């Protein structure tokens, strides 16, 4: 999720393409939980989501960079 483009919106389909099998199996539960917590919001287009606050998106990107550096 940290490899999102600069736009605030993303499509599930495009994000899942970048995931391995284990990540794919868990993503929908993760996405649903993030919706319940108010981190993600559905857009009008089916399968399209956005971060409800830019700070949430920034946090995810920073965590992804840290995880990538740790290897």
C-alpha positions as CSV (number, residue, x, y, z in Angstrom):
1,X,0.0,0.0,0.0
2,X,3.0,2.3,0.4
3,X,3.7,2.1,-3.3
4,X,0.6,4.1,-4.1
5,X,0.8,6.8,-6.8
6,X,0.8,10.5,-5.7
7,X,-2.9,10.8,-6.1
8,X,-5.2,10.4,-3.1
9,X,-7.3,7.8,-4.8
10,X,-6.4,4.2,-5.7
11,X,-8.1,1.2,-7.3
12,X,-8.1,-2.1,-5.5
13,X,-7.4,-3.9,-8.8
14,X,-4.2,-2.0,-9.5
15,X,-3.0,-2.3,-6.0
16,X,-3.6,-6.1,-5.8
17,X,-1.5,-6.6,-9.0
18,X,1.6,-5.5,-7.0
19,X,1.0,-8.0,-4.1
20,X,2.2,-11.5,-3.5
21,X,-0.3,-14.3,-2.8
22,X,-0.2,-13.9,0.9
23,X,-0.8,-10.2,0.8
24,X,-3.7,-10.7,-1.7
25,X,-5.4,-13.2,0.7
26,X,-5.3,-10.7,3.6
27,X,-5.9,-7.4,1.7
28,X,-9.7,-7.4,1.7
29,X,-9.9,-7.9,5.5
30,X,-7.3,-5.2,6.0
31,X,-9.2,-2.8,3.6
32,X,-12.5,-3.5,5.3
33,X,-11.0,-2.8,8.8
34,X,-9.5,0.5,7.5
35,X,-12.9,1.5,6.2
36,X,-14.4,0.7,9.6
37,X,-11.8,2.8,11.3
38,X,-12.4,5.7,8.9
39,X,-9.0,5.6,7.3
40,X,-10.3,4.7,3.9
41,X,-13.4,5.8,2.2
42,X,-15.1,4.4,-0.9
43,X,-15.3,6.5,-4.0
44,X,-18.2,6.6,-6.5
45,X,-16.4,4.2,-8.9
46,X,-16.6,0.6,-7.9
47,X,-13.3,-0.6,-6.5
48,X,-11.9,2.9,-6.0
49,X,-10.9,4.2,-2.6
50,X,-9.2,7.2,-1.1
51,X,-7.6,8.1,2.2
52,X,-10.1,10.1,4.3
53,X,-7.2,12.2,5.6
54,X,-3.9,13.0,3.8
55,X,-2.0,12.3,7.0
56,X,-3.2,8.7,7.0
57,X,-1.7,8.3,3.5
58,X,1.5,10.0,4.5
59,X,1.8,7.6,7.5
60,X,1.3,4.5,5.3
61,X,4.0,5.8,2.8
62,X,6.5,6.4,5.6
63,X,5.9,3.0,7.1
64,X,6.4,1.4,3.7
65,X,9.7,3.2,3.2
66,X,10.9,2.1,6.6
67,X,9.9,-1.5,6.0
68,X,11.6,-1.4,2.5
69,X,14.9,-0.1,4.1
70,X,14.9,-2.9,6.6
71,X,14.5,-5.3,3.8
